[in-house]
Amino acid sequence: MNTLFLLLAVLATAGWITSTVTLRMRALEDRADRLERRLGLLLDHLGVEEPEPAGLDEVRALMRDGRTISAIKVYRGITGVGLAEAKRAVEALEPAKS
């Protein structure tokens, strides 16, 4: 009986810690999103453009050759961003198909 009670207490504590950390992470992500939007507005107001990372010519060349996956890998290596962000950025570089 004591073992069962102890196990339930440990599980309840782990659940509480997990939910607390999840809520805190969500709050931090929301705050980071707000700060990024504000920074973007400030840079737009000041007329400052973010420079392109060096090496995008190679990414564009890979895209022209139809090697999208390789282009994403190279973009990730250049910028250090995650897979989803790199995919969005590389697809944005892709010329519009007519």
Phi and psi restraints in degrees (range 20) as a CNS / XPLOR table:
assign (resid 1 and name C) (resid 2 and name N)
       (resid 2 and name CA) (resid 2 and name C) 1.0 -64.9 20.0 2
assign (resid 2 and name N) (resid 2 and name CA)
       (resid 2 and name C) (resid 3 and name N) 1.0 -36.9 20.0 2
assign (resid 2 and name C) (resid 3 and name N)
       (resid 3 and name CA) (resid 3 and name C) 1.0 -65.2 20.0 2
assign (resid 3 and name N) (resid 3 and name CA)
       (resid 3 and name C) (resid 4 and name N) 1.0 -41.9 20.0 2
assign (resid 3 and name C) (resid 4 and name N)
       (resid 4 and name CA) (resid 4 and name C) 1.0 -64.0 20.0 2
assign (resid 4 and name N) (resid 4 and name CA)
       (resid 4 and name C) (resid 5 and name N) 1.0 -43.7 20.0 2
assign (resid 4 and name C) (resid 5 and name N)
       (resid 5 and name CA) (resid 5 and name C) 1.0 -62.1 20.0 2
assign (resid 5 and name N) (resid 5 and name CA)
       (resid 5 and name C) (resid 6 and name N) 1.0 -43.5 20.0 2
assign (resid 5 and name C) (resid 6 and name N)
       (resid 6 and name CA) (resid 6 and name C) 1.0 -63.7 20.0 2
assign (resid 6 and name N) (resid 6 and name CA)
       (resid 6 and name C) (resid 7 and name N) 1.0 -41.8 20.0 2
assign (resid 6 and name C) (resid 7 and name N)
       (resid 7 and name CA) (resid 7 and name C) 1.0 -62.5 20.0 2
assign (resid 7 and name N) (resid 7 and name CA)
       (resid 7 and name C) (resid 8 and name N) 1.0 -44.2 20.0 2
assign (resid 7 and name C) (resid 8 and name N)
       (resid 8 and name CA) (resid 8 and name C) 1.0 -64.0 20.0 2
assign (resid 8 and name N) (resid 8 and name CA)
       (resid 8 and name C) (resid 9 and name N) 1.0 -38.1 20.0 2
assign (resid 8 and name C) (resid 9 and name N)
       (resid 9 and name CA) (resid 9 and name C) 1.0 -65.9 20.0 2
assign (resid 9 and name N) (resid 9 and name CA)
       (resid 9 and name C) (resid 10 and name N) 1.0 -41.4 20.0 2
assign (resid 9 and name C) (resid 10 and name N)
       (resid 10 and name CA) (resid 10 and name C) 1.0 -65.2 20.0 2
assign (resid 10 and name N) (resid 10 and name CA)
       (resid 10 and name C) (resid 11 and name N) 1.0 -43.9 20.0 2
assign (resid 10 and name C) (resid 11 and name N)
       (resid 11 and name CA) (resid 11 and name C) 1.0 -63.6 20.0 2
assign (resid 11 and name N) (resid 11 and name CA)
       (resid 11 and name C) (resid 12 and name N) 1.0 -41.7 20.0 2
assign (resid 11 and name C) (resid 12 and name N)
       (resid 12 and name CA) (resid 12 and name C) 1.0 -64.4 20.0 2
assign (resid 12 and name N) (resid 12 and name CA)
       (resid 12 and name C) (resid 13 and name N) 1.0 -41.6 20.0 2
assign (resid 12 and name C) (resid 13 and name N)
       (resid 13 and name CA) (resid 13 and name C) 1.0 -64.8 20.0 2
assign (resid 13 and name N) (resid 13 and name CA)
       (resid 13 and name C) (resid 14 and name N) 1.0 -43.0 20.0 2
assign (resid 13 and name C) (resid 14 and name N)
       (resid 14 and name CA) (resid 14 and name C) 1.0 -63.1 20.0 2
assign (resid 14 and name N) (resid 14 and name CA)
       (resid 14 and name C) (resid 15 and name N) 1.0 -41.0 20.0 2
assign (resid 14 and name C) (resid 15 and name N)
       (resid 15 and name CA) (resid 15 and name C) 1.0 -63.1 20.0 2
assign (resid 15 and name N) (resid 15 and name CA)
       (resid 15 and name C) (resid 16 and name N) 1.0 -42.2 20.0 2
assign (resid 15 and name C) (resid 16 and name N)
       (resid 16 and name CA) (resid 16 and name C) 1.0 -64.3 20.0 2
assign (resid 16 and name N) (resid 16 and name CA)
       (resid 16 and name C) (resid 17 and name N) 1.0 -44.5 20.0 2
assign (resid 16 and name C) (resid 17 and name N)
       (resid 17 and name CA) (resid 17 and name C) 1.0 -63.3 20.0 2
assign (resid 17 and name N) (resid 17 and name CA)
       (resid 17 and name C) (resid 18 and name N) 1.0 -43.9 20.0 2
assign (resid 17 and name C) (resid 18 and name N)
       (resid 18 and name CA) (resid 18 and name C) 1.0 -61.2 20.0 2
assign (resid 18 and name N) (resid 18 and name CA)
       (resid 18 and name C) (resid 19 and name N) 1.0 -45.5 20.0 2
assign (resid 18 and name C) (resid 19 and name N)
       (resid 19 and name CA) (resid 19 and name C) 1.0 -67.3 20.0 2
assign (resid 19 and name N) (resid 19 and name CA)
       (resid 19 and name C) (resid 20 and name N) 1.0 -36.4 20.0 2
assign (resid 19 and name C) (resid 20 and name N)
       (resid 20 and name CA) (resid 20 and name C) 1.0 -65.5 20.0 2
assign (resid 20 and name N) (resid 20 and name CA)
       (resid 20 and name C) (resid 21 and name N) 1.0 -45.1 20.0 2
assign (resid 20 and name C) (resid 21 and name N)
       (resid 21 and name CA) (resid 21 and name C) 1.0 -64.9 20.0 2
assign (resid 21 and name N) (resid 21 and name CA)
       (resid 21 and name C) (resid 22 and name N) 1.0 -41.1 20.0 2
assign (resid 21 and name C) (resid 22 and name N)
       (resid 22 and name CA) (resid 22 and name C) 1.0 -61.6 20.0 2
assign (resid 22 and name N) (resid 22 and name CA)
       (resid 22 and name C) (resid 23 and name N) 1.0 -45.3 20.0 2
assign (resid 22 and name C) (resid 23 and name N)
       (resid 23 and name CA) (resid 23 and name C) 1.0 -63.2 20.0 2
assign (resid 23 and name N) (resid 23 and name CA)
       (resid 23 and name C) (resid 24 and name N) 1.0 -40.5 20.0 2
assign (resid 23 and name C) (resid 24 and name N)
       (resid 24 and name CA) (resid 24 and name C) 1.0 -65.9 20.0 2
assign (resid 24 and name N) (resid 24 and name CA)
       (resid 24 and name C) (resid 25 and name N) 1.0 -41.9 20.0 2
assign (resid 24 and name C) (resid 25 and name N)
       (resid 25 and name CA) (resid 25 and name C) 1.0 -63.2 20.0 2
assign (resid 25 and name N) (resid 25 and name CA)
       (resid 25 and name C) (resid 26 and name N) 1.0 -41.7 20.0 2
assign (resid 25 and name C) (resid 26 and name N)
       (resid 26 and name CA) (resid 26 and name C) 1.0 -62.5 20.0 2
assign (resid 26 and name N) (resid 26 and name CA)
       (resid 26 and name C) (resid 27 and name N) 1.0 -41.6 20.0 2
assign (resid 26 and name C) (resid 27 and name N)
       (resid 27 and name CA) (resid 27 and name C) 1.0 -63.6 20.0 2
assign (resid 27 and name N) (resid 27 and name CA)
       (resid 27 and name C) (resid 28 and name N) 1.0 -41.5 20.0 2
assign (resid 27 and name C) (resid 28 and name N)
       (resid 28 and name CA) (resid 28 and name C) 1.0 -66.8 20.0 2
assign (resid 28 and name N) (resid 28 and name CA)
       (resid 28 and name C) (resid 29 and name N) 1.0 -38.8 20.0 2
assign (resid 28 and name C) (resid 29 and name N)
       (resid 29 and name CA) (resid 29 and name C) 1.0 -64.3 20.0 2
assign (resid 29 and name N) (resid 29 and name CA)
       (resid 29 and name C) (resid 30 and name N) 1.0 -41.4 20.0 2
assign (resid 29 and name C) (resid 30 and name N)
       (resid 30 and name CA) (resid 30 and name C) 1.0 -62.2 20.0 2
assign (resid 30 and name N) (resid 30 and name CA)
       (resid 30 and name C) (resid 31 and name N) 1.0 -42.1 20.0 2
assign (resid 30 and name C) (resid 31 and name N)
       (resid 31 and name CA) (resid 31 and name C) 1.0 -65.0 20.0 2
assign (resid 31 and name N) (resid 31 and name CA)
       (resid 31 and name C) (resid 32 and name N) 1.0 -42.5 20.0 2
assign (resid 31 and name C) (resid 32 and name N)
       (resid 32 and name CA) (resid 32 and name C) 1.0 -62.8 20.0 2
assign (resid 32 and name N) (resid 32 and name CA)
       (resid 32 and name C) (resid 33 and name N) 1.0 -40.5 20.0 2
assign (resid 32 and name C) (resid 33 and name N)
       (resid 33 and name CA) (resid 33 and name C) 1.0 -61.5 20.0 2
assign (resid 33 and name N) (resid 33 and name CA)
       (resid 33 and name C) (resid 34 and name N) 1.0 -43.6 20.0 2
assign (resid 33 and name C) (resid 34 and name N)
       (resid 34 and name CA) (resid 34 and name C) 1.0 -62.6 20.0 2
assign (resid 34 and name N) (resid 34 and name CA)
       (resid 34 and name C) (resid 35 and name N) 1.0 -42.6 20.0 2
assign (resid 34 and name C) (resid 35 and name N)
       (resid 35 and name CA) (resid 35 and name C) 1.0 -65.3 20.0 2
assign (resid 35 and name N) (resid 35 and name CA)
       (resid 35 and name C) (resid 36 and name N) 1.0 -39.2 20.0 2
assign (resid 35 and name C) (resid 36 and name N)
       (resid 36 and name CA) (resid 36 and name C) 1.0 -64.4 20.0 2
assign (resid 36 and name N) (resid 36 and name CA)
       (resid 36 and name C) (resid 37 and name N) 1.0 -41.0 20.0 2
assign (resid 36 and name C) (resid 37 and name N)
       (resid 37 and name CA) (resid 37 and name C) 1.0 -62.5 20.0 2
assign (resid 37 and name N) (resid 37 and name CA)
       (resid 37 and name C) (resid 38 and name N) 1.0 -44.3 20.0 2
assign (resid 37 and name C) (resid 38 and name N)
       (resid 38 and name CA) (resid 38 and name C) 1.0 -63.5 20.0 2
assign (resid 38 and name N) (resid 38 and name CA)
       (resid 38 and name C) (resid 39 and name N) 1.0 -42.3 20.0 2
assign (resid 38 and name C) (resid 39 and name N)
       (resid 39 and name CA) (resid 39 and name C) 1.0 -62.3 20.0 2
assign (resid 39 and name N) (resid 39 and name CA)
       (resid 39 and name C) (resid 40 and name N) 1.0 -42.2 20.0 2
assign (resid 39 and name C) (resid 40 and name N)
       (resid 40 and name CA) (resid 40 and name C) 1.0 -60.3 20.0 2
assign (resid 40 and name N) (resid 40 and name CA)
       (resid 40 and name C) (resid 41 and name N) 1.0 -43.4 20.0 2
assign (resid 40 and name C) (resid 41 and name N)
       (resid 41 and name CA) (resid 41 and name C) 1.0 -62.7 20.0 2
assign (resid 41 and name N) (resid 41 and name CA)
       (resid 41 and name C) (resid 42 and name N) 1.0 -42.1 20.0 2
assign (resid 41 and name C) (resid 42 and name N)
       (resid 42 and name CA) (resid 42 and name C) 1.0 -64.2 20.0 2
assign (resid 42 and name N) (resid 42 and name CA)
       (resid 42 and name C) (resid 43 and name N) 1.0 -45.3 20.0 2
assign (resid 42 and name C) (resid 43 and name N)
       (resid 43 and name CA) (resid 43 and name C) 1.0 -64.1 20.0 2
assign (resid 43 and name N) (resid 43 and name CA)
       (resid 43 and name C) (resid 44 and name N) 1.0 -40.1 20.0 2
assign (resid 43 and name C) (resid 44 and name N)
       (resid 44 and name CA) (resid 44 and name C) 1.0 -61.7 20.0 2
assign (resid 44 and name N) (resid 44 and name CA)
       (resid 44 and name C) (resid 45 and name N) 1.0 -43.4 20.0 2
assign (resid 44 and name C) (resid 45 and name N)
       (resid 45 and name CA) (resid 45 and name C) 1.0 -62.5 20.0 2
assign (resid 45 and name N) (resid 45 and name CA)
       (resid 45 and name C) (resid 46 and name N) 1.0 -38.7 20.0 2
assign (resid 45 and name C) (resid 46 and name N)
       (resid 46 and name CA) (resid 46 and name C) 1.0 -83.3 20.0 2
assign (resid 46 and name N) (resid 46 and name CA)
       (resid 46 and name C) (resid 47 and name N) 1.0 -8.2 20.0 2
assign (resid 46 and name C) (resid 47 and name N)
       (resid 47 and name CA) (resid 47 and name C) 1.0 75.5 20.0 2
assign (resid 47 and name N) (resid 47 and name CA)
       (resid 47 and name C) (resid 48 and name N) 1.0 24.5 20.0 2
assign (resid 47 and name C) (resid 48 and name N)
       (resid 48 and name CA) (resid 48 and name C) 1.0 -92.5 20.0 2
assign (resid 48 and name N) (resid 48 and name CA)
       (resid 48 and name C) (resid 49 and name N) 1.0 126.0 20.0 2
assign (resid 48 and name C) (resid 49 and name N)
       (resid 49 and name CA) (resid 49 and name C) 1.0 -103.9 20.0 2
assign (resid 49 and name N) (resid 49 and name CA)
       (resid 49 and name C) (resid 50 and name N) 1.0 139.2 20.0 2
assign (resid 49 and name C) (resid 50 and name N)
       (resid 50 and name CA) (resid 50 and name C) 1.0 -72.6 20.0 2
assign (resid 50 and name N) (resid 50 and name CA)
       (resid 50 and name C) (resid 51 and name N) 1.0 127.7 20.0 2
assign (resid 50 and name C) (resid 51 and name N)
       (resid 51 and name CA) (resid 51 and name C) 1.0 -70.2 20.0 2
assign (resid 51 and name N) (resid 51 and name CA)
       (resid 51 and name C) (resid 52 and name N) 1.0 150.1 20.0 2
assign (resid 51 and name C) (resid 52 and name N)
       (resid 52 and name CA) (resid 52 and name C) 1.0 -71.6 20.0 2
assign (resid 52 and name N) (resid 52 and name CA)
       (resid 52 and name C) (resid 53 and name N) 1.0 142.8 20.0 2
assign (resid 52 and name C) (resid 53 and name N)
       (resid 53 and name CA) (resid 53 and name C) 1.0 -65.0 20.0 2
assign (resid 53 and name N) (resid 53 and name CA)
       (resid 53 and name C) (resid 54 and name N) 1.0 146.2 20.0 2
assign (resid 53 and name C) (resid 54 and name N)
       (resid 54 and name CA) (resid 54 and name C) 1.0 -64.7 20.0 2
assign (resid 54 and name N) (resid 54 and name CA)
       (resid 54 and name C) (resid 55 and name N) 1.0 140.6 20.0 2
assign (resid 54 and name C) (resid 55 and name N)
       (resid 55 and name CA) (resid 55 and name C) 1.0 102.4 20.0 2
assign (resid 55 and name N) (resid 55 and name CA)
       (resid 55 and name C) (resid 56 and name N) 1.0 1.1 20.0 2
assign (resid 55 and name C) (resid 56 and name N)
       (resid 56 and name CA) (resid 56 and name C) 1.0 -69.0 20.0 2
assign (resid 56 and name N) (resid 56 and name CA)
       (resid 56 and name C) (resid 57 and name N) 1.0 -19.7 20.0 2
assign (resid 56 and name C) (resid 57 and name N)
       (resid 57 and name CA) (resid 57 and name C) 1.0 -61.6 20.0 2
assign (resid 57 and name N) (resid 57 and name CA)
       (resid 57 and name C) (resid 58 and name N) 1.0 -39.8 20.0 2
assign (resid 57 and name C) (resid 58 and name N)
       (resid 58 and name CA) (resid 58 and name C) 1.0 -65.3 20.0 2
assign (resid 58 and name N) (resid 58 and name CA)
       (resid 58 and name C) (resid 59 and name N) 1.0 -40.1 20.0 2
assign (resid 58 and name C) (resid 59 and name N)
       (resid 59 and name CA) (resid 59 and name C) 1.0 -63.0 20.0 2
assign (resid 59 and name N) (resid 59 and name CA)
       (resid 59 and name C) (resid 60 and name N) 1.0 -45.1 20.0 2
assign (resid 59 and name C) (resid 60 and name N)
       (resid 60 and name CA) (resid 60 and name C) 1.0 -63.0 20.0 2
assign (resid 60 and name N) (resid 60 and name CA)
       (resid 60 and name C) (resid 61 and name N) 1.0 -39.2 20.0 2
assign (resid 60 and name C) (resid 61 and name N)
       (resid 61 and name CA) (resid 61 and name C) 1.0 -63.4 20.0 2
assign (resid 61 and name N) (resid 61 and name CA)
       (resid 61 and name C) (resid 62 and name N) 1.0 -41.8 20.0 2
assign (resid 61 and name C) (resid 62 and name N)
       (resid 62 and name CA) (resid 62 and name C) 1.0 -64.2 20.0 2
assign (resid 62 and name N) (resid 62 and name CA)
       (resid 62 and name C) (resid 63 and name N) 1.0 -38.8 20.0 2
assign (resid 62 and name C) (resid 63 and name N)
       (resid 63 and name CA) (resid 63 and name C) 1.0 -64.9 20.0 2
assign (resid 63 and name N) (resid 63 and name CA)
       (resid 63 and name C) (resid 64 and name N) 1.0 -41.1 20.0 2
assign (resid 63 and name C) (resid 64 and name N)
       (resid 64 and name CA) (resid 64 and name C) 1.0 -61.7 20.0 2
assign (resid 64 and name N) (resid 64 and name CA)
       (resid 64 and name C) (resid 65 and name N) 1.0 -33.1 20.0 2
assign (resid 64 and name C) (resid 65 and name N)
       (resid 65 and name CA) (resid 65 and name C) 1.0 -81.9 20.0 2
assign (resid 65 and name N) (resid 65 and name CA)
       (resid 65 and name C) (resid 66 and name N) 1.0 -0.6 20.0 2
assign (resid 65 and name C) (resid 66 and name N)
       (resid 66 and name CA) (resid 66 and name C) 1.0 78.9 20.0 2
assign (resid 66 and name N) (resid 66 and name CA)
       (resid 66 and name C) (resid 67 and name N) 1.0 19.9 20.0 2
assign (resid 66 and name C) (resid 67 and name N)
       (resid 67 and name CA) (resid 67 and name C) 1.0 -103.6 20.0 2
assign (resid 67 and name N) (resid 67 and name CA)
       (resid 67 and name C) (resid 68 and name N) 1.0 66.2 20.0 2
assign (resid 67 and name C) (resid 68 and name N)
       (resid 68 and name CA) (resid 68 and name C) 1.0 -61.4 20.0 2
assign (resid 68 and name N) (resid 68 and name CA)
       (resid 68 and name C) (resid 69 and name N) 1.0 -44.2 20.0 2
assign (resid 68 and name C) (resid 69 and name N)
       (resid 69 and name CA) (resid 69 and name C) 1.0 -62.8 20.0 2
assign (resid 69 and name N) (resid 69 and name CA)
       (resid 69 and name C) (resid 70 and name N) 1.0 -42.5 20.0 2
assign (resid 69 and name C) (resid 70 and name N)
       (resid 70 and name CA) (resid 70 and name C) 1.0 -64.3 20.0 2
assign (resid 70 and name N) (resid 70 and name CA)
       (resid 70 and name C) (resid 71 and name N) 1.0 -38.4 20.0 2
assign (resid 70 and name C) (resid 71 and name N)
       (resid 71 and name CA) (resid 71 and name C) 1.0 -63.2 20.0 2
assign (resid 71 and name N) (resid 71 and name CA)
       (resid 71 and name C) (resid 72 and name N) 1.0 -40.3 20.0 2
assign (resid 71 and name C) (resid 72 and name N)
       (resid 72 and name CA) (resid 72 and name C) 1.0 -65.2 20.0 2
assign (resid 72 and name N) (resid 72 and name CA)
       (resid 72 and name C) (resid 73 and name N) 1.0 -42.7 20.0 2
assign (resid 72 and name C) (resid 73 and name N)
       (resid 73 and name CA) (resid 73 and name C) 1.0 -61.3 20.0 2
assign (resid 73 and name N) (resid 73 and name CA)
       (resid 73 and name C) (resid 74 and name N) 1.0 -44.2 20.0 2
assign (resid 73 and name C) (resid 74 and name N)
       (resid 74 and name CA) (resid 74 and name C) 1.0 -65.3 20.0 2
assign (resid 74 and name N) (resid 74 and name CA)
       (resid 74 and name C) (resid 75 and name N) 1.0 -42.6 20.0 2
assign (resid 74 and name C) (resid 75 and name N)
       (resid 75 and name CA) (resid 75 and name C) 1.0 -60.0 20.0 2
assign (resid 75 and name N) (resid 75 and name CA)
       (resid 75 and name C) (resid 76 and name N) 1.0 -43.1 20.0 2
assign (resid 75 and name C) (resid 76 and name N)
       (resid 76 and name CA) (resid 76 and name C) 1.0 -61.6 20.0 2
assign (resid 76 and name N) (resid 76 and name CA)
       (resid 76 and name C) (resid 77 and name N) 1.0 -40.2 20.0 2
assign (resid 76 and name C) (resid 77 and name N)
       (resid 77 and name CA) (resid 77 and name C) 1.0 -65.3 20.0 2
assign (resid 77 and name N) (resid 77 and name CA)
       (resid 77 and name C) (resid 78 and name N) 1.0 -35.9 20.0 2
assign (resid 77 and name C) (resid 78 and name N)
       (resid 78 and name CA) (resid 78 and name C) 1.0 -73.0 20.0 2
assign (resid 78 and name N) (resid 78 and name CA)
       (resid 78 and name C) (resid 79 and name N) 1.0 -45.8 20.0 2
assign (resid 78 and name C) (resid 79 and name N)
       (resid 79 and name CA) (resid 79 and name C) 1.0 -99.2 20.0 2
assign (resid 79 and name N) (resid 79 and name CA)
       (resid 79 and name C) (resid 80 and name N) 1.0 -25.3 20.0 2
assign (resid 79 and name C) (resid 80 and name N)
       (resid 80 and name CA) (resid 80 and name C) 1.0 79.7 20.0 2
assign (resid 80 and name N) (resid 80 and name CA)
       (resid 80 and name C) (resid 81 and name N) 1.0 14.6 20.0 2
assign (resid 80 and name C) (resid 81 and name N)
       (resid 81 and name CA) (resid 81 and name C) 1.0 -84.0 20.0 2
assign (resid 81 and name N) (resid 81 and name CA)
       (resid 81 and name C) (resid 82 and name N) 1.0 169.8 20.0 2
assign (resid 81 and name C) (resid 82 and name N)
       (resid 82 and name CA) (resid 82 and name C) 1.0 -75.5 20.0 2
assign (resid 82 and name N) (resid 82 and name CA)
       (resid 82 and name C) (resid 83 and name N) 1.0 173.4 20.0 2
assign (resid 82 and name C) (resid 83 and name N)
       (resid 83 and name CA) (resid 83 and name C) 1.0 -62.6 20.0 2
assign (resid 83 and name N) (resid 83 and name CA)
       (resid 83 and name C) (resid 84 and name N) 1.0 -47.3 20.0 2
assign (resid 83 and name C) (resid 84 and name N)
       (resid 84 and name CA) (resid 84 and name C) 1.0 -63.5 20.0 2
assign (resid 84 and name N) (resid 84 and name CA)
       (resid 84 and name C) (resid 85 and name N) 1.0 -44.1 20.0 2
assign (resid 84 and name C) (resid 85 and name N)
       (resid 85 and name CA) (resid 85 and name C) 1.0 -65.9 20.0 2
assign (resid 85 and name N) (resid 85 and name CA)
       (resid 85 and name C) (resid 86 and name N) 1.0 -40.2 20.0 2
assign (resid 85 and name C) (resid 86 and name N)
       (resid 86 and name CA) (resid 86 and name C) 1.0 -64.1 20.0 2
assign (resid 86 and name N) (resid 86 and name CA)
       (resid 86 and name C) (resid 87 and name N) 1.0 -41.1 20.0 2
assign (resid 86 and name C) (resid 87 and name N)
       (resid 87 and name CA) (resid 87 and name C) 1.0 -61.4 20.0 2
assign (resid 87 and name N) (resid 87 and name CA)
       (resid 87 and name C) (resid 88 and name N) 1.0 -46.4 20.0 2
assign (resid 87 and name C) (resid 88 and name N)
       (resid 88 and name CA) (resid 88 and name C) 1.0 -61.3 20.0 2
assign (resid 88 and name N) (resid 88 and name CA)
       (resid 88 and name C) (resid 89 and name N) 1.0 -43.4 20.0 2
assign (resid 88 and name C) (resid 89 and name N)
       (resid 89 and name CA) (resid 89 and name C) 1.0 -66.2 20.0 2
assign (resid 89 and name N) (resid 89 and name CA)
       (resid 89 and name C) (resid 90 and name N) 1.0 -42.5 20.0 2
assign (resid 89 and name C) (resid 90 and name N)
       (resid 90 and name CA) (resid 90 and name C) 1.0 -68.1 20.0 2
assign (resid 90 and name N) (resid 90 and name CA)
       (resid 90 and name C) (resid 91 and name N) 1.0 -40.8 20.0 2
assign (resid 90 and name C) (resid 91 and name N)
       (resid 91 and name CA) (resid 91 and name C) 1.0 -65.0 20.0 2
assign (resid 91 and name N) (resid 91 and name CA)
       (resid 91 and name C) (resid 92 and name N) 1.0 -31.1 20.0 2
assign (resid 91 and name C) (resid 92 and name N)
       (resid 92 and name CA) (resid 92 and name C) 1.0 -69.8 20.0 2
assign (resid 92 and name N) (resid 92 and name CA)
       (resid 92 and name C) (resid 93 and name N) 1.0 -26.4 20.0 2
assign (resid 92 and name C) (resid 93 and name N)
       (resid 93 and name CA) (resid 93 and name C) 1.0 -77.0 20.0 2
assign (resid 93 and name N) (resid 93 and name CA)
       (resid 93 and name C) (resid 94 and name N) 1.0 -21.9 20.0 2
assign (resid 93 and name C) (resid 94 and name N)
       (resid 94 and name CA) (resid 94 and name C) 1.0 -63.1 20.0 2
assign (resid 94 and name N) (resid 94 and name CA)
       (resid 94 and name C) (resid 95 and name N) 1.0 130.3 20.0 2
assign (resid 94 and name C) (resid 95 and name N)
       (resid 95 and name CA) (resid 95 and name C) 1.0 -65.6 20.0 2
assign (resid 95 and name N) (resid 95 and name CA)
       (resid 95 and name C) (resid 96 and name N) 1.0 146.7 20.0 2
assign (resid 95 and name C) (resid 96 and name N)
       (resid 96 and name CA) (resid 96 and name C) 1.0 -64.5 20.0 2
assign (resid 96 and name N) (resid 96 and name CA)
       (resid 96 and name C) (resid 97 and name N) 1.0 134.4 20.0 2
assign (resid 96 and name C) (resid 97 and name N)
       (resid 97 and name CA) (resid 97 and name C) 1.0 -86.6 20.0 2
assign (resid 97 and name N) (resid 97 and name CA)
       (resid 97 and name C) (resid 98 and name N) 1.0 134.4 20.0 2
